[in-house]
Amino acid sequence: MQGKAWYKYLLSLPPMAYLLIFFATPTLIMLLASFRYAGEYGGLAPWYLHESGRLTLDLTLENWQRLLETDIYLRLFLKSIGYAVATTLICMVMGYPLALMIARSGRKNRDFLLLLVILPFWSNFLVRIYAWMIIFSPVGALTRMLNGVLGLIGMGPVTLMYSPTAMLVCLVYVHLPFMVLPLYANLEKHDLDMLDAAQDLGAGKWRRFWLITWPLSLPGITAGSILVFIPVLGMFAIPDLLGGTNGIMIGNVIKQQFMESRDWPFGSVLSMVLTVTAVAVVLLGSWLGRRR
Amino acid sequence: MVLFYAVMEITALLEIVDVSRHFDDFVALDKVSLRIEAGEFFTLLGPSGCGKTTLLRLLAGFDQPDGGDILLEGKSIISSPPEQRPLHTIFQNYALFPHMTVAENIAFPLRMAGITKKDIQFRVAEALENVRLPDKVRHYPDALSGGQKQRIAIARALVNRPRLLLLDEPLSALDAKLREQMQIELINLQKDIGITFVYVTHDQGEALALSHRIAVMDQGRIVQVDVPERLYGFPNSRFVADFIGKCNLLEGYVHEQQGDSVTVELDGLGMVHVCRSETKCVAGSRCALTLRPEKIRIAANVSPTGDESHFSGSVHDMLYLGDVTVYIVALSNGLLLEALLANSSSGRTNFFEVGDFVEVAWSCDAGHLVLE
């Protein structure tokens, strides 16, 4: 029995090591960095300060105070959460029927449709965003067509580029597969006899959906929502390219701190808040999933 | 006679008229007609692919026939969807809703029927009492054993009193001991509540044990409909004889028929006399004498009575089954005959060994002639 237990730990060693090296350690480094001073030329200042011949630990709460000094960061966080929630909801509404349709179609069609869902992954993420920039561009076909129609009914021309709409469209476009795939995996496993049984016992098609399929698919919805919500929360590439000046999200500010302002400690503070938010969302999701 | 049919007309609960179903080139059901009376335990029996499950799905409404009609209490139900038919199905894998408690599962059909919360509570409790699981109200299905799931599925299907209960091999997922126990429970339940059961199985033993009447199906057609004893004792074809229980089929010609007394010339064995025959046969036609192993007497020296046929042979193989021993006897012409000997009458466990010379005999009314 003891040998067996020992074996079990050995098997979990690689994933444990992975988590330790690539998650726990960087998080710890980031946490420590959030209490340090920024270096004179970027990066971090030394740990210790030489003061009249003595070494003193040089840590500060300044960075965290700065977070709370203005409400700008709170507003940015809330805005990012808003985009993440909106993207998740739109992906859910669009992805659910798609996943259901794929899960209920014949085996041959199913593989083909799944391929179509995964197809965008075959080209680079940035390239695909640039493609959207072309589509949304003021001289692009979509904008011209839209403005042509709006002009007919006497409404002013609109720009699609650098707007929340453009951002949202692109966020949904990029993250839809992350909603569809876990949902499909869940829906595909449903025992169809259960739907027959529900019908047999008097449930019409709407009640079959809302009383059987929907509640049983909640774990899939939770998984998909987490997979969409978290990357959107920290997203910076899409707001950078499509968001314009008003489109920045918290991810952009973090990137800015590390790359442009060279203020690593404050970047670490913002990253910590983002990480804690993400972990909270995952915990909330798994708590909702555990509840019957 | 006219009056009798008039009565039949009123009591037939379910009438299946010339129902056909094709899947591309495959004929799943070929003009099947059946009448099932109210209160009956009726079984559709046949090998896999015979069309019994297809017929059940047509009754439930999950599938539409290509031809024919299905009448429930004289009214066609073909155009009503499954949710509007006053009959319920027990699925092979029970199909309980895993996200609902036992009580919620049983309440489901009542909720669908728009029954008030108070009545639902009362009837769920009553249904659980009926299947003797009143303490499982708050359990989820995955906390139940196979037999318990089965009983909950039955309670759920019966709770709003359907006119008909369709059961699709409901016991096939249970182990042998539990299956026997559930068979007895099913018989008692059906007797107590008096709802008509239409039961599908490929297990002939189960069909014989449970049913009032059995329809034997093969290749999309109904071969014979009868009560279990008649089906076992008087099969109407080689297929039924072979499918229901163990059976020796002795091929031959009808030599002569006089009333219920038939002389048959068995291939390679010669003349045998069959008395009290119920089969109408024409002299010269092919036939087979069906002989159940337990009707064959086997002894070192059978000393036959006047109306017995007897042959000699040797023990070719034997199967010791505890209560009985099955002897495969090779007759002088090479034909293998299966005979049963109960191990009860003597302290000995084996009467014969492989290779022993034995004699077999059966009385003239032991066999039954089939023509098809």
Boltz contact constraints between the chains, C-beta under 6 A:
constraints:
  - contact:
      token1: [A, 193]
      token2: [B, 91]
      max_distance: 6.0
  - contact:
      token1: [A, 193]
      token2: [B, 95]
      max_distance: 6.0
  - contact:
      token1: [A, 194]
      token2: [B, 95]
      max_distance: 6.0
  - contact:
      token1: [A, 196]
      token2: [B, 62]
      max_distance: 6.0
  - contact:
      token1: [A, 197]
      token2: [B, 91]
      max_distance: 6.0
  - contact:
      token1: [A, 197]
      token2: [B, 95]
      max_distance: 6.0
  - contact:
      token1: [A, 199]
      token2: [B, 82]
      max_distance: 6.0
  - contact:
      token1: [A, 199]
      token2: [B, 83]
      max_distance: 6.0
  - contact:
      token1: [A, 200]
      token2: [B, 60]
      max_distance: 6.0
  - contact:
      token1: [A, 200]
      token2: [B, 82]
      max_distance: 6.0
  - contact:
      token1: [A, 200]
      token2: [B, 88]
      max_distance: 6.0
  - contact:
      token1: [A, 200]
      token2: [B, 89]
      max_distance: 6.0
  - contact:
      token1: [A, 201]
      token2: [B, 108]
      max_distance: 6.0
  - contact:
      token1: [A, 201]
      token2: [B, 109]
      max_distance: 6.0
  - contact:
      token1: [A, 201]
      token2: [B, 112]
      max_distance: 6.0
  - contact:
      token1: [A, 202]
      token2: [B, 83]
      max_distance: 6.0
  - contact:
      token1: [A, 202]
      token2: [B, 109]
      max_distance: 6.0
  - contact:
      token1: [A, 202]
      token2: [B, 112]
      max_distance: 6.0
  - contact:
      token1: [A, 202]
      token2: [B, 113]
      max_distance: 6.0
  - contact:
      token1: [A, 203]
      token2: [B, 112]
      max_distance: 6.0
  - contact:
      token1: [A, 204]
      token2: [B, 83]
      max_distance: 6.0
  - contact:
      token1: [A, 215]
      token2: [B, 99]
      max_distance: 6.0
  - contact:
      token1: [A, 216]
      token2: [B, 99]
      max_distance: 6.0
